[in-house]
Amino acid sequence: NGFIASKLNGFIASKLNGFIASELNGFIASKLNGFISSKLNGFIASKLNGFIASKLNGFIASKLNGFIASKLNGFIASKLNGFIAN
């Protein structure tokens, strides 16, 4: 009985330990991977969005400023020319 019990206990303990360790490792790994990938994705997305937005805003602003400036200059020039001519 002592022999069987010790063998059985050793067997059950090793199986249980192996199972718990593998489950725990799998759980920790999945949590860690999920956390790292979400943080990384969030970081990349925010950087990319910031970059695209700044480029787009810069482009729109320069186009708009150029348009407004040319219209304004044309308007001022025509008024000034009309004034000088008169």
ABEGO torsion letter per residue (X at the ends): XAAAAAAAAAAAAAAAAAAAAAAAAAAAAAAAAAAAAAAAAAAAAAAAAAAAAAAAAAAAAAAAAAAAAAAAAAAAAAAAAAAAAX
